[in-house]
Amino acid sequence: MMEETAPTGPGTRLPARENRAFLQRAVRFMAVEARIGQFLDIGAGRFTAGNTHDVAQRRVPQCRVVYAGTEPAADAHARALLTSSPEGATGYIEGDLRQPREILGHPRFTEIIDLDRPVGLILIPVPHVVPGHAQARDNVRELLAALPSGSYLAASSFTLDYNSPQQVAIARQTIARDQPEAHPRSRAEFAEFFTGLGLIGPGIVPVSEWLPEVPAHQRPSPEQIALLGAVGRKL
């Protein structure tokens, strides 16, 4: 009998690649099809190519983007990657999903983002880093309450819903040892982040299945990715 193996976790190579691809598809959809001209991306860590402002401003140069994260973006490499298009604006503030008011009231946020116009809120992959589900849900609701109708939420979160009981047991041991900051959410819990929103496309699905751009046989299985994703519109 083949030994059960656990999902490798949200920060490892395959899930990270699929999650980044989901972010890029979601941002393209919001910037081009939904005509969202400003974004708040919470949970930004190490910057690489293909960040939210890269994707949005490539299609709509006037887009304005604020990143909020817990890592300082002061080094020259990070500053170069955060360079905005001349027509738009990009900024970085130190902020945490667990402190929505500090993000919304930050001078740099209010300088760049106009809360009288729809905003694309990006939480990819963020909700699973908050230990308590109720707290994460309430933090997301507080952020959404501050955004006007027509705003969007794009989020993804680590899940073990697609794995066998044996895989889940292995995964929980691995998480406790190597990724104690990862707190898997069930599909039902993840759906609570989108309460009252109109879901776009296929709804809540593995991130590789949200408006995919490659054939099904080229996409990894849900067990391999272990990440749920969705995009919803505030009505």
C-alpha positions as CSV (number, residue, x, y, z in Angstrom):
1,M,0.0,0.0,0.0
2,M,1.3,3.4,-0.9
3,E,2.2,5.6,2.0
4,E,0.0,8.7,2.5
5,T,1.8,12.0,2.0
6,A,0.6,15.3,3.3
7,P,0.2,18.6,1.4
8,T,3.4,20.6,1.4
9,G,2.0,23.8,2.9
10,P,1.1,27.3,1.5
11,G,4.6,28.6,1.4
12,T,6.2,25.8,-0.5
13,R,7.0,25.9,-4.2
14,L,4.0,24.4,-6.0
15,P,1.3,26.1,-3.8
16,A,3.2,29.4,-3.9
17,R,3.4,29.3,-7.7
18,E,-0.3,28.5,-8.1
19,N,-1.3,31.1,-5.5
20,R,0.8,33.8,-7.3
21,A,-0.9,32.9,-10.6
22,F,-4.3,33.2,-8.9
23,L,-3.4,36.6,-7.6
24,Q,-2.4,37.8,-11.0
25,R,-5.6,36.5,-12.6
26,A,-7.7,38.1,-9.9
27,V,-6.0,41.5,-10.2
28,R,-6.3,41.4,-14.0
29,F,-10.0,40.7,-13.7
30,M,-10.5,43.5,-11.3
31,A,-8.4,46.1,-13.2
32,V,-9.6,45.2,-16.7
33,E,-13.1,43.7,-16.5
34,A,-14.4,45.2,-13.3
35,R,-12.6,48.6,-13.9
36,I,-11.2,48.8,-10.3
37,G,-8.6,51.6,-10.3
38,Q,-7.2,51.2,-6.7
39,F,-6.1,48.3,-4.6
40,L,-5.2,47.5,-1.0
41,D,-3.0,44.4,-0.8
42,I,-2.6,43.2,2.8
43,G,0.0,40.6,3.8
44,A,2.7,41.7,1.3
45,G,6.0,40.0,2.2
46,R,9.0,39.6,0.0
47,F,8.5,41.4,-3.3
48,T,9.2,39.7,-6.6
49,A,8.1,40.3,-10.1
50,G,4.4,40.1,-10.9
51,N,3.1,41.9,-7.8
52,T,-0.4,43.6,-7.6
53,H,0.8,46.9,-9.0
54,D,2.8,45.3,-11.8
55,V,-0.2,43.4,-13.0
56,A,-2.7,46.2,-12.5
57,Q,-0.6,49.1,-14.0
58,R,0.5,47.0,-16.9
59,R,-3.2,47.0,-18.0
60,V,-4.3,50.3,-16.5
61,P,-1.4,52.6,-15.8
62,Q,-3.5,55.0,-13.6
63,C,-4.1,52.3,-11.0
64,R,-3.2,53.2,-7.4
65,V,-1.9,50.5,-5.0
66,V,-1.2,50.4,-1.3
67,Y,0.6,47.4,0.2
68,A,0.4,46.6,3.9
69,G,2.7,44.1,5.5
70,T,4.8,43.3,8.5
71,E,8.2,43.4,6.8
72,P,9.9,46.8,6.2
73,A,10.2,47.6,2.5
74,A,13.2,50.0,3.0
75,D,15.9,48.2,1.1
76,A,16.9,49.3,-2.4
77,H,15.6,46.0,-4.0
78,A,12.2,46.4,-2.5
79,R,12.0,50.1,-3.4
80,A,12.9,49.3,-7.0
81,L,10.2,46.6,-7.2
82,L,7.6,49.0,-5.8
83,T,8.2,51.6,-8.4
84,S,4.9,52.9,-9.8
85,S,3.9,53.7,-13.3
86,P,4.2,57.5,-13.9
87,E,0.4,57.8,-14.2
88,G,-0.4,55.8,-11.0
89,A,0.8,55.5,-7.5
90,T,2.2,52.8,-5.3
91,G,2.9,52.9,-1.5
92,Y,3.9,50.5,1.3
93,I,2.9,50.8,4.9
94,E,3.6,48.5,7.9
95,G,0.3,47.0,8.8
96,D,-1.4,43.7,9.9
97,L,-4.8,42.2,9.0
98,R,-5.4,42.1,12.8
99,Q,-5.3,45.9,13.0
100,P,-7.6,47.2,10.2
101,R,-8.1,50.6,11.7
102,E,-4.4,51.3,11.7
103,I,-4.2,50.5,8.0
104,L,-7.3,52.4,7.1
105,G,-6.2,55.5,9.1
106,H,-2.6,55.5,7.9
107,P,-1.6,58.8,6.2
108,R,0.0,57.0,3.3
109,F,-3.2,54.9,2.7
110,T,-5.5,58.0,2.8
111,E,-3.1,59.8,0.5
112,I,-3.3,57.1,-2.2
113,I,-6.7,55.5,-1.8
114,D,-10.0,57.3,-2.2
115,L,-12.7,55.5,-0.1
116,D,-15.4,57.2,-2.1
117,R,-14.4,54.9,-5.1
118,P,-14.4,51.1,-5.2
119,V,-11.3,49.3,-4.0
120,G,-9.9,45.9,-4.7
121,L,-9.0,44.3,-1.4
122,I,-6.3,41.6,-1.8
123,L,-5.8,39.0,1.0
124,I,-3.7,36.4,-0.9
125,P,-2.9,34.1,1.0
126,V,-3.6,35.8,4.4
127,P,-6.6,34.6,6.4
128,H,-4.9,31.5,7.6
129,V,-2.1,33.4,9.4
130,V,-4.6,34.7,12.0
131,P,-4.9,32.0,14.7
132,G,-8.6,32.4,15.5
133,H,-11.1,32.1,12.7
134,A,-13.6,34.4,14.4
135,Q,-10.9,37.1,14.7
136,A,-9.9,36.7,11.0
137,R,-13.5,36.9,9.9
138,D,-14.2,40.0,11.9
139,N,-11.1,41.7,10.7
140,V,-12.1,41.1,7.1
141,R,-15.6,42.3,7.7
142,E,-14.3,45.5,9.3
143,L,-12.1,46.2,6.2
144,L,-15.0,45.5,3.8
145,A,-17.4,47.7,5.9
146,A,-15.0,50.7,5.2
147,L,-15.1,50.1,1.4
148,P,-17.9,51.4,-0.9
149,S,-20.3,49.3,-2.9
150,G,-18.7,47.9,-6.0
151,S,-15.5,47.0,-4.2
152,Y,-14.0,43.5,-4.5
153,L,-12.3,41.0,-2.2
154,A,-9.8,38.5,-3.6
155,A,-8.6,36.0,-1.0
156,S,-7.0,32.6,-0.6
157,S,-6.4,30.4,2.4
158,F,-4.7,27.2,3.4
159,T,-7.1,24.3,3.7
160,L,-7.0,20.6,4.5
161,D,-10.5,19.9,3.1
162,Y,-9.3,17.9,0.1
163,N,-7.0,15.6,2.0
164,S,-7.7,12.2,3.6
165,P,-7.7,11.8,7.4
166,Q,-4.2,10.2,7.2
167,Q,-2.9,13.2,5.2
168,V,-4.5,15.6,7.6
169,A,-2.9,14.0,10.6
170,I,0.5,14.1,8.9
171,A,-0.1,17.7,7.8
172,R,-1.0,18.9,11.3
173,Q,2.2,17.4,12.7
174,T,4.3,19.1,10.0
175,I,2.5,22.4,10.5
176,A,3.1,22.3,14.3
177,R,6.8,21.7,13.6
178,D,7.6,23.8,10.6
179,Q,4.8,26.3,9.9
180,P,3.1,27.2,13.3
181,E,1.8,30.4,11.7
182,A,-0.4,28.4,9.3
183,H,-4.0,27.8,10.5
184,P,-6.0,25.8,8.0
185,R,-9.5,26.9,7.3
186,S,-12.4,24.7,6.1
187,R,-14.4,25.7,3.1
188,A,-17.3,26.7,5.4
189,E,-15.0,29.0,7.4
190,F,-13.5,30.5,4.2
191,A,-16.9,31.2,2.8
192,E,-17.7,33.4,5.8
193,F,-15.1,35.9,4.5
194,F,-17.4,36.4,1.5
195,T,-20.8,36.7,3.4
196,G,-22.9,39.3,1.6
197,L,-20.6,39.4,-1.5
198,G,-21.5,38.3,-5.0
199,L,-19.0,35.6,-5.9
200,I,-17.3,35.8,-9.3
201,G,-16.9,33.0,-11.8
202,P,-16.7,29.5,-10.2
203,G,-17.1,30.8,-6.7
204,I,-15.0,29.2,-3.9
205,V,-12.6,26.7,-5.5
206,P,-8.9,25.6,-5.3
207,V,-6.8,28.5,-6.5
208,S,-5.7,26.7,-9.6
209,E,-9.4,26.3,-10.6
210,W,-10.4,30.0,-10.5
211,L,-10.8,31.2,-14.1
212,P,-7.8,29.0,-15.1
213,E,-5.7,29.7,-18.2
214,V,-4.3,26.2,-18.7
215,P,-6.1,22.9,-19.5
216,A,-7.4,20.7,-16.7
217,H,-4.8,18.0,-17.3
218,Q,-2.0,20.6,-16.8
219,R,-3.3,21.8,-13.5
220,P,-2.2,20.3,-10.1
221,S,-4.8,18.5,-8.0
222,P,-6.6,20.2,-5.1
223,E,-4.7,18.0,-2.6
224,Q,-1.4,19.2,-3.9
225,I,-2.3,22.9,-3.7
226,A,-4.3,22.9,-0.4
227,L,-5.4,26.5,-1.0
228,L,-8.9,27.8,-1.5
229,G,-9.5,31.0,-3.4
230,A,-12.4,33.2,-4.4
231,V,-13.2,36.7,-5.6
232,G,-16.4,38.5,-4.5
233,R,-18.0,41.9,-5.2
234,K,-19.5,44.1,-2.5
235,L,-23.1,44.8,-3.4
